[in-house]
Amino acid sequence: MPADYWRIANSNLFDRAFYLTSYPDVARAGIDPILHYVLHGSSENRNPAAWFNAARYRCHHDLSVDQNPLVHYLESPPREPAPPPASVADVLDWQLRSDAIDVVPPRPPGDIGVFIHLFYDDLALEILERLANIPFPYRVYISTDTTAKRRSIETVAAALSISSRTIVKVLPNRGWDIGPFLVGFADEIRQHDICLKLHAKRSMINGVEFGAEWRRHLLTALVDHPVLVTRAVSGFIAHQDLGVMMPHHWCGVRDLITIGANFPAMDAMLARMDVTLRPGQEIEFPSGSMFWFRPQAIEPLLNLRLGWEDFEPSEEAMRDATPAHAIERIVLFSASRSGLRWALVPGAEALVAVCPEETISLIRESGEFDGAYYLAAHNDVAMSGWDPIEHYVRHGWLTNHDPAAHFDSDYYEKLTGCRRINVNPLLHYITIGKTQGLPTRAALL
């Protein structure tokens, strides 16, 4: 056994039960948790106990990836205390800022698990066709509530050529999208390293357009372009302590990011996780219940072993204070209970990392660039014989050259602020703005 193994084993500071519960892949493999931590877990910033935040300790003491933070803690004379861990109940302290997320060349993470609730089966095409933007192997798990809807969904899946990787289950219409997710797919969730949760959000009580805009906002942030998906997956690969990545709140619901009437149900569930909730405290949660996640982040929720009897039948009039709404609000508590952090989807900020070659390819494929217009407007480029798209990507956009007659770079920059974060405006439009319906020039009066 490595020397570090015995040093840790004899310290009584390593919590075997916590490690196996937090990292079920280790439990499934039947590996001695201390040995796994010494050989692999330490370099992956896995936490050896609930009280010890490995990532924080490594950063605080400027340790290299080869240095074991718990061993360093044991050997520091006099022993330096680990930075006090954030309270599990204070989820705001567990945020990983999007601008701190490293961008690494993603390696295939194994099949990504995509979990979708399609009560409204007429939205199947809108949602399923976006899965083509996932540039990694993936499997799809869909829940709906009738056999007729299942057939309808399977027809769409067949048309999109994803039937072979898709499972559709008919499950009770209880707990909105949350009940089918936790009760119907608990085993399947644990089979993947990185997962995505989506659903056919409609929110009819607030009007058709309200729900449609909210749904589009969430889908756009999570899975609207291969670049955005790649950056999200890259975040999970670069940060092994990242548990949940969620969209920014849609403007129509920002005032609703509170505990509100959900306190009794939240308090009861969190108590079963040994987490104390304070009335009126500030919280964060993936509003709309769509997010990227690591299965360990929701393991405490899965360990509640909720059944269909724990959820009420879903009705449009019940828009708050149901068990499902309480669970939506404790997703990040569950992640922090597992020692994992959360982040906002890096959205436009992620585009900063797109290299010029990739930008050129994306713009060329989009059809939004007008080479003839660009050369006519900029004779010096035409005289040089430079490829117009390459000139635009490497130089032109920095001096506000318009890529086409329909695209006013100055107007779009003022609308989005993309140039202030060093993002090419046409790239921003292709990957984000177009789906959001953003205009590319001022309307003519």
MONORRA-V855603 format. One line per field, one symbol per residue. ss: DSSP state (h for helix, s for strand, l for the rest). phi: phi as a letter, one per 40 degrees, with the letter a starting at -180 (. if undefined). A space follows every 10 residues. Layout:
ss=???
phi=???
This chain:
ss=llhhhhhhhl lllllhhhhh hhlhhhhhhl llhhhhhhhh hlllllllsl lslhhhhhhh llllllllhh hhhhhlllll llllllllll hhhhsllhhh llllllllll lsssssslll hhhhhhhhhh hhhllllsss ssssllhhhh hhhhhhhhhl llhhhsssss lllslhhhhh hhhhlhhhhl llllsssssl lllhhhlhhh hhhhhhhhhh hhhllhhhhh hhhhhhhhll lsssssllll hhhhhhlllh hhhhhhhhhh hlllllllll llllllllll ssslhhhhhh hhlllllhhh llslllllll llhhhhhhll hhhhhhhlll ssssllhhhh hhhllhhhhh hhhhhhllll hhhhhhhlhh hhhhlllhhh hhhhlhhhhl lllsllslhh hhhhhhlhhh hlllhhhhhh hhhlllllll lllll
phi=.cdcdccccc cgccbccccc ccbccccccg cdcccccccb ccccfcccac cbcccccccc bfcccccccc cdccccbcdc ccddcccdcc cccbcccdcc ccbbcccdcg cccbbbbbcc cccdcdcccc cccccbcabb bbbabacccd ccccccdccc gbdcbbbbbc bccbgfccdd ccccbdccdc cbcbbbbbac cbfccchdcd ccccccdccc ccacadcccc cccdccccbc ccbbbbcccc dcbccbcacf ccddcccccc cccgbbccdg ccbbaccggb acacddcbdd ccccfcbdcc bcdcbdccba gbdccccdcb dcccccccgb cbacdcfcdc cdcccdcccd ccccccgccb cccccccbcc ccccgcdccc ccccbdccbg cccaccbcdc cccccbgccc bgbdcccdcc cbccccgccb acccc
